[in-house]
Amino acid sequence: MRIGIIVYSQTGNTLSVAEKLKQRLVAAGHSTEIEQVTVVGGRKAGGRNFQLDTRPDAAQYEALVFGSAVEAFSLSPVLATYLRGIGSLDGKRIACLVTQFFPYRWMGGNRAIRQMHKLCKSKGATMRGTAVVNWSKFRRAKTTVRAIDRLTQALA
């Protein structure tokens, strides 16, 4: 299966999880690419004024994983803007990934996932799975492994 992992990663944390997920999906026999949503001129954390620079084409993939960090207990406005602007996801298998600093999903991760889910469903997507990675040191490794396992199984 051709799988696209489309992420917005300002600090590199979400991208690092995406790279590990890609390795697992490739090992499982999937053709997998990571593409990044980028912003013209960069963006300061929390900044609401931005223009998208790179907008990956989701149409070329059979399945997609959208990933972003949690910002202010919500989905990053950059990925939200990207998702609002893409075309139909009708019939595509979709999984969502968020990374967050706080140690518990209810501290923004769950809300960001719900927001991604709603945006993807509005485009006709078939939701297959979600995962939250807690970036605090004592949970990072465990939640990363769990997220990669969940997302790999969701797209199988």
Sequence and secondary structure as in RCSB ss.txt:
>XXXX:A:sequence
MRIGIIVYSQTGNTLSVAEKLKQRLVAAGHSTEIEQVTVVGGRKAGGRNFQLDTRPDAAQYEALVFGSAVEAFSL
SPVLATYLRGIGSLDGKRIACLVTQFFPYRWMGGNRAIRQMHKLCKSKGATMRGTAVVNWSKFRRAKTTVRAIDR
LTQALA
>XXXX:A:secstr
 EEEEEEE SSSHHHHHHHHHHHHHHHTT EEEEEE EETT   TT     EEE   GGG SEEEEEEEEETTEE
 HHHHHHHHHS   TT EEEEEEEESSSSTTTTHHHHHHHHHHHHHHTT EEEEEEEEE SHHHHHHHHHHHHHH
HHHHH 
